[in-house]
Amino acid sequence: MEKIRVDYSQMFDNSNEIEFLKKMFEQYKKEIYIFNSLAEEISFLYNLGLFFSECYEKNTSLNQEDYIEFIFRNANDYYYPIYCYLQGIKIFENNLDTLGYDESFIDEIMKRCYVNLGNELSNHFRTIDALHYFNKAILLDYDFSMARGNRAFCLEKHSPFIDFDEQDKIFNYIHDEYWSIDISEIENGEELFLNRMLRYDTLKKSYLANHAQGGDPHYSPSNLLMTIDFNDESYENWCVMNVLYLNFLNDYWCFEEAKFDIRINEFCTARRIPETSKVMLINMLNNFIGLREGLYEHLIKDNQNHYELANIFCLLFSFFDKVSFFLYKHFQLIPPNNNERRVNMNSIWKCSDSNGDKLLDYKNTFLFNLYWMRKEYRDENDLELRNYLLPDAQELSDYRNFLEHKAFSFVENSELYFINPQLLESRTLRLMQLVRNMLLSLIGLLDVESKLIDSETGLRDTNVTFLNHQLF
């Protein structure tokens, strides 16, 4: 196939035409474009993602119906900007040595690519993933106001108050995050961020005035989250730094207060979770904690038994099917061809309950997070797109395929598929973060469902949703 160069003038002239952008995307997938450098290819993807975002952007402030449709969209078309940003990030992260540190490129393209991706995910209420990318943008530029502001706005959708009741620490943190913004450096959304800054400052003054008059004893401006000691290589600190604790606070940053796993017994009892769902969830959480401890022991002791690591990797990958079976049981779905063995992360979305409702008829943001994670990692019907999803999706899938079903070797230059032990360590850690994401999504899902089930009838209106997007 003949290679061509990108016509950037045509790209910018037709940036509002969705069909033209799709054509460019398809041509990129077929690898017919010539780029002078990796940086140019990333810049192309960043701009293509930006144009897709602008084409699909809706004014969701006018009515609730459009806003709900915007959040619970599940068509691949709406996912084009995420495809583009993720592919750009994949190229960047896999070629750091080649690209070097070009301050202009980092400033103009990469940190914005991370923020734009974070915004797309945040708009879906996929806050765990969104904060992951906002944090990466801040690591590139700690004072980047667009990253700080959008991250603070995302934190308001990411309530940590399941098993953490120190609200003043959360309030002070988000207040300070908003007030770290330099409004003069904001490129868009100035009014939004200014309003959020003023709202939190007004609330803080109100709390302090109330406190001075003897009221609101639970608020203190000095009650702040405490950063961990990064020189301490303990198991607890390792979990916090790698965002592996099963709580929503750990996504904020590396804080001492995040050293806990949600007490699932108390959580389920308070929300009257069915016993079967409770048992399945407890089993998964205990399984995950055991694997987490095993991975720490392997990494901290520099264990050379790579087969132990391979076993941890495979057991982590099995959570995709564990989670799908949980959904099948909890929502009392009818299995494909009435065969439980055919329940998996792909088939589960086609199953219906006794009322004929499918999973995606339930408007639950945590459920949609699981749906998109499946699209990114396990959609066997969309193999062509997998290379354009999360940066490590195809590699994780390949590792799992050879570790579980084929032959591999940890020795280079053999006739078998070579798995680099050091890469397997980093990929196993990333997979563990994804499994944590799935488990927290189940906990969040149960929390939301418990709020939407009628206490008298025990029924759930699938058209009703619960959006907790303002903490204070």
C-alpha positions as CSV (number, residue, x, y, z in Angstrom):
1,M,0.0,0.0,0.0
2,E,1.3,3.4,-1.0
3,K,2.4,5.6,1.9
4,I,1.3,9.2,2.1
5,R,2.1,12.3,4.2
6,V,-0.6,13.9,6.4
7,D,-2.2,17.0,4.8
8,Y,-2.3,19.1,8.0
9,S,-4.0,22.0,6.3
10,Q,-6.8,19.8,5.1
11,M,-7.0,18.2,8.6
12,F,-7.5,21.6,10.3
13,D,-9.9,22.9,7.6
14,N,-12.2,19.9,8.0
15,S,-11.8,19.5,11.8
16,N,-15.6,19.9,12.3
17,E,-16.5,17.1,9.8
18,I,-16.8,13.8,11.8
19,E,-16.7,11.6,8.7
20,F,-13.5,13.3,7.5
21,L,-11.9,12.7,10.9
22,K,-13.1,9.0,10.9
23,K,-11.5,8.6,7.4
24,M,-8.2,10.0,8.8
25,F,-8.4,7.6,11.8
26,E,-9.0,4.6,9.5
27,Q,-6.0,5.7,7.3
28,Y,-3.9,5.9,10.4
29,K,-4.9,2.4,11.5
30,K,-3.9,1.1,8.1
31,E,-0.5,2.6,8.6
32,I,-0.5,4.5,5.3
33,Y,0.7,7.8,6.8
34,I,4.4,8.8,6.8
35,F,5.7,10.7,9.9
36,N,9.0,12.5,10.1
37,S,9.4,11.5,13.8
38,L,7.6,9.8,16.7
39,A,6.9,13.3,18.1
40,E,5.1,14.2,14.9
41,E,3.0,11.0,15.0
42,I,2.0,11.8,18.6
43,S,1.1,15.4,17.7
44,F,-1.1,14.1,14.9
45,L,-2.9,11.8,17.3
46,Y,-3.3,14.5,19.9
47,N,-4.9,16.9,17.3
48,L,-7.1,14.2,15.9
49,G,-8.3,13.3,19.4
50,L,-8.9,17.0,20.1
51,F,-11.0,17.4,16.9
52,F,-13.0,14.3,17.7
53,S,-13.7,15.7,21.2
54,E,-14.9,19.0,19.9
55,C,-17.2,17.2,17.3
56,Y,-18.8,15.0,19.9
57,E,-19.0,17.7,22.6
58,K,-22.5,18.5,23.7
59,N,-23.9,21.4,25.7
60,T,-25.1,19.3,28.6
61,S,-26.0,22.2,30.9
62,L,-29.3,22.8,29.3
63,N,-31.3,19.8,30.3
64,Q,-30.8,16.7,32.4
65,E,-31.7,14.3,29.6
66,D,-28.8,15.3,27.4
67,Y,-26.5,15.2,30.4
68,I,-27.5,11.6,31.3
69,E,-27.1,10.6,27.6
70,F,-23.6,12.2,27.5
71,I,-22.5,10.2,30.6
72,F,-23.9,6.9,29.7
73,R,-22.9,6.8,26.0
74,N,-21.6,3.4,25.0
75,A,-21.2,3.7,21.2
76,N,-17.6,3.3,19.9
77,D,-18.0,6.6,18.0
78,Y,-17.8,8.5,21.2
79,Y,-14.6,6.7,22.1
80,Y,-12.5,8.0,19.1
81,P,-10.8,10.7,21.1
82,I,-9.8,8.2,23.8
83,Y,-8.4,5.9,21.1
84,C,-6.3,8.7,19.8
85,Y,-5.0,10.0,23.2
86,L,-4.2,6.5,24.4
87,Q,-2.3,5.7,21.2
88,G,-0.3,8.9,21.5
89,I,0.5,8.1,25.2
90,K,1.5,4.5,24.2
91,I,4.0,5.8,21.7
92,F,5.4,8.3,24.2
93,E,5.7,6.0,27.1
94,N,7.2,3.2,25.0
95,N,9.8,5.4,23.4
96,L,11.1,7.7,26.2
97,D,14.7,7.0,25.4
98,T,14.3,7.8,21.7
99,L,12.2,10.9,22.2
100,G,14.3,12.3,25.0
101,Y,13.1,15.3,27.0
102,D,11.9,18.0,24.6
103,E,10.5,20.8,26.9
104,S,8.5,22.3,24.1
105,F,7.0,19.0,23.0
106,I,6.1,18.1,26.6
107,D,4.6,21.5,27.2
108,E,2.6,21.8,24.0
109,I,1.5,18.2,23.4
110,M,2.1,15.6,26.1
111,K,0.9,17.1,29.3
112,R,-2.3,18.3,27.4
113,C,-2.7,14.8,26.0
114,Y,-2.8,13.4,29.5
115,V,-5.2,16.1,30.7
116,N,-7.6,15.7,27.7
117,L,-7.7,12.0,28.2
118,G,-8.3,12.5,31.9
119,N,-11.2,14.8,31.0
120,E,-12.8,12.3,28.6
121,L,-12.7,9.6,31.3
122,S,-13.9,12.0,34.0
123,N,-16.9,12.9,31.8
124,H,-17.7,9.2,31.9
125,F,-17.3,9.3,35.7
126,R,-14.4,6.9,35.3
127,T,-12.6,8.7,38.0
128,I,-10.0,6.1,38.9
129,D,-8.6,6.1,35.4
130,A,-9.1,9.8,35.0
131,L,-7.0,10.6,38.2
132,H,-4.3,8.2,37.0
133,Y,-3.8,10.3,33.9
134,F,-4.2,13.7,35.6
135,N,-1.5,12.6,38.0
136,K,0.8,11.7,35.1
137,A,0.3,15.2,33.7
138,I,1.2,16.8,37.0
139,L,4.3,14.7,37.2
140,L,5.3,16.3,33.9
141,D,4.5,19.8,35.2
142,Y,3.6,20.2,38.9
143,D,2.3,23.7,38.3
144,F,0.2,23.0,35.2
145,S,-3.0,24.7,36.1
146,M,-5.2,22.9,33.6
147,A,-4.2,19.6,35.1
148,R,-4.6,20.8,38.7
149,G,-8.0,22.4,38.0
150,N,-9.5,19.4,36.1
151,R,-8.1,17.0,38.6
152,A,-9.8,18.9,41.4
153,F,-13.1,18.9,39.5
154,C,-12.7,15.1,39.0
155,L,-12.0,14.6,42.7
156,E,-15.5,16.0,43.4
157,K,-16.9,13.0,41.5
158,H,-14.7,10.6,43.3
159,S,-16.1,10.5,46.8
160,P,-13.7,8.6,49.2
161,F,-16.3,8.5,52.0
162,I,-16.8,4.7,52.0
163,D,-14.9,3.7,55.2
164,F,-13.3,7.2,55.5
165,D,-15.1,9.7,57.6
166,E,-12.6,12.6,58.0
167,Q,-14.5,15.0,55.8
168,D,-12.6,18.1,56.8
169,K,-9.3,16.5,55.5
170,I,-11.0,15.9,52.1
171,F,-12.5,19.4,52.0
172,N,-9.2,21.1,52.9
173,Y,-7.4,19.1,50.2
174,I,-9.8,19.9,47.4
175,H,-9.9,23.5,48.5
176,D,-6.2,23.8,48.3
177,E,-6.1,22.0,45.0
178,Y,-8.5,24.6,43.5
179,W,-6.5,27.4,45.0
180,S,-3.3,26.1,43.5
181,I,-4.7,27.1,40.1
182,D,-3.3,30.2,38.4
183,I,-6.4,31.5,36.6
184,S,-4.3,33.5,34.2
185,E,-2.8,30.2,33.0
186,I,-6.2,28.6,32.3
187,E,-6.8,28.1,28.6
188,N,-10.5,27.4,28.9
189,G,-13.1,26.9,31.6
190,E,-12.0,30.0,33.5
191,E,-15.5,30.7,34.8
192,L,-16.0,27.2,35.9
193,F,-12.8,27.0,37.9
194,L,-13.2,30.5,39.3
195,N,-16.6,29.6,40.6
196,R,-15.3,26.4,42.2
197,M,-12.5,28.3,43.8
198,L,-14.9,30.9,45.2
199,R,-17.4,28.2,46.3
200,Y,-14.8,26.4,48.4
201,D,-13.4,29.5,49.8
202,T,-16.9,30.7,50.8
203,L,-17.6,27.4,52.4
204,K,-14.3,27.5,54.3
205,K,-15.1,30.9,55.7
206,S,-18.5,29.7,56.7
207,Y,-17.1,26.7,58.5
208,L,-14.6,28.8,60.3
209,A,-17.3,31.4,61.3
210,N,-19.5,28.5,62.6
211,H,-16.5,27.0,64.4
212,A,-15.7,30.3,66.1
213,Q,-19.3,30.5,67.4
214,G,-19.0,27.0,68.9
215,G,-20.6,25.1,66.1
216,D,-19.4,22.6,63.6
217,P,-16.8,21.0,65.9
218,H,-15.8,18.5,63.1
219,Y,-14.0,21.1,61.0
220,S,-10.5,22.3,61.4
221,P,-8.4,24.1,58.7
222,S,-5.3,22.4,60.1
223,N,-6.7,18.9,59.7
224,L,-4.7,17.9,56.5
225,L,-3.9,14.7,54.8
226,M,-0.4,13.5,55.7
227,T,2.1,12.5,52.9
228,I,3.9,9.2,53.5
229,D,7.6,8.8,54.0
230,F,8.8,7.9,50.5
231,N,12.1,6.5,51.9
232,D,10.2,3.9,53.8
233,E,9.9,0.8,51.7
234,S,7.4,-1.0,53.9
235,Y,4.5,-3.0,52.4
236,E,2.0,-0.3,53.4
237,N,4.0,2.5,51.7
238,W,4.5,0.3,48.6
239,C,0.7,-0.2,48.4
240,V,0.0,3.5,48.7
241,M,2.6,4.6,46.2
242,N,1.4,2.1,43.6
243,V,-2.3,2.8,44.3
244,L,-3.1,-0.7,45.4
245,Y,-5.2,-0.2,48.5
246,L,-8.9,-1.1,48.1
247,N,-10.3,2.4,49.0
248,F,-11.1,5.5,47.0
249,L,-8.8,7.8,49.0
250,N,-5.7,6.1,47.6
251,D,-6.4,7.7,44.2
252,Y,-5.9,11.2,45.7
253,W,-2.2,10.8,46.2
254,C,0.3,9.1,48.5
255,F,-1.2,9.8,51.9
256,E,-0.9,8.0,55.3
257,E,-4.7,7.9,55.7
258,A,-5.0,5.7,52.6
259,K,-3.5,2.7,54.3
260,F,-6.6,0.6,54.6
261,D,-8.9,-1.7,52.7
262,I,-12.6,-1.1,52.9
263,R,-14.2,-3.2,55.6
264,I,-16.4,-5.1,53.3
265,N,-18.4,-6.9,56.0
266,E,-19.6,-3.7,57.5
267,F,-20.1,-2.2,54.0
268,C,-22.4,-5.0,52.9
269,T,-24.3,-5.1,56.2
270,A,-25.0,-1.4,56.2
271,R,-26.4,-1.6,52.6
272,R,-28.3,-5.0,53.0
273,I,-26.3,-6.6,50.2
274,P,-27.5,-10.1,49.3
275,E,-25.5,-12.8,51.1
276,T,-24.4,-14.5,47.8
277,S,-23.0,-11.2,46.5
278,K,-21.3,-10.5,49.9
279,V,-19.6,-13.9,49.9
280,M,-18.4,-13.5,46.3
281,L,-17.1,-10.0,47.0
282,I,-15.3,-11.1,50.2
283,N,-13.7,-14.0,48.3
284,M,-12.4,-11.7,45.5
285,L,-11.1,-9.1,47.9
286,N,-9.2,-11.6,50.0
287,N,-7.8,-13.2,46.8
288,F,-6.6,-9.8,45.6
289,I,-5.0,-9.0,49.0
290,G,-3.1,-12.3,48.9
291,L,-1.9,-11.6,45.4
292,R,-0.9,-8.1,46.4
293,E,1.2,-9.4,49.3
294,G,2.7,-12.0,47.0
295,L,3.7,-9.4,44.4
296,Y,5.3,-7.2,47.1
297,E,7.3,-10.2,48.4
298,H,8.5,-11.0,44.9
299,L,9.5,-7.5,44.1
300,I,11.1,-6.4,47.4
301,K,13.2,-9.6,47.7
302,D,14.2,-9.5,44.0
303,N,12.9,-13.0,43.7
304,Q,14.3,-14.8,40.6
305,N,11.5,-17.4,40.4
306,H,9.7,-15.8,37.5
307,Y,7.2,-18.6,37.4
308,E,5.8,-17.4,40.7
309,L,5.3,-14.0,39.1
310,A,3.7,-15.6,36.0
311,N,1.3,-17.4,38.3
312,I,0.3,-14.1,40.0
313,F,-0.2,-12.5,36.6
314,C,-2.6,-15.3,35.4
315,L,-4.5,-15.2,38.6
316,L,-5.0,-11.5,38.3
317,F,-6.2,-11.8,34.7
318,S,-8.9,-14.3,35.9
319,F,-10.6,-11.5,37.8
320,F,-12.2,-10.4,34.5
321,D,-14.3,-13.5,34.5
322,K,-14.7,-13.5,38.3
323,V,-16.2,-10.0,38.0
324,S,-18.5,-11.0,35.2
325,F,-19.8,-13.9,37.2
326,F,-20.4,-11.6,40.1
327,L,-22.5,-9.4,37.9
328,Y,-24.4,-12.4,36.5
329,K,-25.3,-13.6,40.0
330,H,-26.0,-10.2,41.6
331,F,-28.3,-9.0,38.9
332,Q,-29.9,-12.5,38.5
333,L,-29.3,-12.6,34.8
334,I,-30.2,-15.4,32.4
335,P,-27.0,-17.0,31.1
336,P,-26.3,-17.5,27.4
337,N,-28.3,-20.6,26.2
338,N,-29.1,-21.2,29.9
339,N,-25.4,-22.3,30.4
340,E,-23.6,-20.7,33.3
341,R,-20.3,-21.9,31.9
342,R,-20.7,-19.4,29.0
343,V,-20.8,-16.4,31.3
344,N,-17.7,-14.3,30.7
345,M,-16.7,-10.6,30.4
346,N,-18.0,-10.5,26.8
347,S,-21.3,-12.4,27.1
348,I,-22.4,-10.8,30.3
349,W,-23.5,-7.6,28.5
350,K,-25.9,-9.5,26.3
351,C,-27.6,-11.3,29.2
352,S,-31.0,-10.0,30.5
353,D,-32.7,-10.2,33.9
354,S,-36.2,-11.7,34.4
355,N,-37.7,-8.3,33.3
356,G,-35.8,-8.4,30.0
357,D,-33.4,-5.6,31.1
358,K,-29.8,-5.9,30.1
359,L,-26.9,-4.7,32.2
360,L,-26.4,-1.4,30.4
361,D,-30.1,-0.6,31.0
362,Y,-29.1,0.0,34.6
363,K,-27.8,3.6,34.7
364,N,-24.8,3.1,37.0
365,T,-21.6,4.8,36.3
366,F,-19.5,2.1,38.0
367,L,-21.2,-0.5,35.8
368,F,-20.3,1.5,32.7
369,N,-16.7,1.7,34.0
370,L,-16.6,-2.1,34.0
371,Y,-18.1,-2.1,30.5
372,W,-15.4,0.1,29.1
373,M,-12.7,-1.8,30.9
374,R,-14.0,-4.9,29.1
375,K,-13.9,-3.0,25.8
376,E,-10.3,-2.0,26.4
377,Y,-8.9,-5.4,27.6
378,R,-11.2,-8.2,26.8
379,D,-13.5,-7.4,23.8
380,E,-12.8,-10.5,21.6
381,N,-15.1,-9.1,19.0
382,D,-13.1,-5.9,18.5
383,L,-9.5,-7.2,18.1
384,E,-8.6,-4.7,15.5
385,L,-9.2,-1.8,17.9
386,R,-7.3,-3.3,20.8
387,N,-4.0,-1.7,19.7
388,Y,-5.6,1.7,20.0
389,L,-6.9,1.3,23.5
390,L,-4.9,1.4,26.7
391,P,-1.1,1.5,26.1
392,D,-0.5,-2.0,27.5
393,A,-3.8,-3.7,26.5
394,Q,-2.4,-5.8,23.6
395,E,0.8,-6.8,25.5
396,L,-1.2,-7.9,28.6
397,S,-3.4,-10.0,26.4
398,D,-0.4,-11.5,24.6
399,Y,1.3,-12.3,28.0
400,R,-1.9,-14.0,29.3
401,N,-2.3,-16.0,26.1
402,F,1.2,-17.4,26.2
403,L,1.3,-17.9,29.9
404,E,-2.0,-19.8,30.1
405,H,-2.4,-21.4,26.7
406,K,0.9,-21.7,24.8
407,A,4.7,-22.0,25.4
408,F,7.0,-19.2,26.5
409,S,10.5,-18.7,27.8
410,F,12.2,-16.3,30.2
411,V,15.4,-16.8,28.2
412,E,16.1,-14.6,25.2
413,N,17.0,-16.1,21.8
414,S,15.1,-19.3,22.4
415,E,12.6,-20.6,19.8
416,L,9.7,-19.8,22.2
417,Y,7.9,-16.6,22.9
418,F,10.2,-14.5,25.0
419,I,8.8,-12.8,28.1
420,N,11.2,-10.2,29.6
421,P,11.1,-10.8,33.4
422,Q,11.5,-7.1,34.2
423,L,8.7,-6.1,31.8
424,L,6.5,-8.9,33.3
425,E,7.0,-7.3,36.7
426,S,5.9,-3.9,35.6
427,R,3.0,-5.3,33.6
428,T,1.9,-7.4,36.6
429,L,1.8,-4.3,38.7
430,R,-0.3,-2.5,36.1
431,L,-2.7,-5.4,35.9
432,M,-3.0,-5.4,39.7
433,Q,-4.0,-1.7,39.5
434,L,-6.6,-2.6,36.9
435,V,-8.0,-5.4,39.1
436,R,-8.2,-3.0,42.0
437,N,-10.2,-0.7,39.7
438,M,-12.6,-3.5,38.9
439,L,-13.1,-4.4,42.6
440,L,-13.7,-0.8,43.7
441,S,-16.1,-0.4,40.8
442,L,-18.1,-3.4,42.2
443,I,-18.1,-1.7,45.6
444,G,-19.2,1.6,44.1
445,L,-21.8,-0.2,42.0
446,L,-23.3,-1.9,45.1
447,D,-23.3,1.5,47.0
448,V,-25.2,3.1,44.1
449,E,-27.6,0.2,43.6
450,S,-28.5,0.2,47.4
451,K,-29.6,3.9,47.0
452,L,-31.8,3.2,44.0
453,I,-33.6,0.1,45.1
454,D,-37.1,0.8,46.5
455,S,-37.1,-0.1,50.2
456,E,-40.7,-1.3,50.1
457,T,-40.8,-3.3,46.8
458,G,-37.2,-4.2,46.5
459,L,-37.3,-3.2,42.8
460,R,-34.9,-1.1,40.9
461,D,-36.1,1.4,38.2
462,T,-33.4,1.1,35.6
463,N,-34.2,4.6,34.2
464,V,-33.1,6.2,37.5
465,T,-29.5,7.1,38.2
466,F,-27.4,8.5,41.1
467,L,-24.7,11.0,40.3
468,N,-22.6,12.0,43.3
469,H,-20.6,14.8,41.6
470,Q,-20.5,17.4,44.3
471,L,-19.0,16.5,47.7
472,F,-19.7,19.6,49.7
